[in-house]
Amino acid sequence: MGKLVKCQVCGLIMEEDKLHDFCPKCNAPKEKFDVLADEAAEKVFRSEYTNDLHMRLINYCNKIEALAEAGIDDNLDPACVKLFKKAKEEAILIKQISKAELAGHMNKGKW
């Protein structure tokens, strides 16, 4: 993988050899990109896998919410509804925690 560069305008990070004359996100000229220091680039490379796992976890939580909502709507009996409500609450909580973790990664340049 080549050197990473970051757009000063929008923050997009990409490989230097894939950058053309303008930022693909905000159209800033190529001159508005800075090469990331090796330490910063390493954070980006190392966090890619974990960030992808967080996104997958968030997607699974969305599916659990939808399943739980279907169970709540089915309303077979109070014990089932109670379980579905608990599953929905926990999925929402896990999703929010994972989002907060991703936000923390971004604040530390690990994205």
Secondary structure, 3 states (H helix, E strand, C coil): CCCEEEECCCCCEEEHHHCCCECCCCCCEHHHEEECCHHHHHHHHHHHHHHHHHHHHHHHHHHHHHHHHHHHHHCCCHHHHHHHHHHHHHHHHHHHHHHHHHHHHHHCCCC
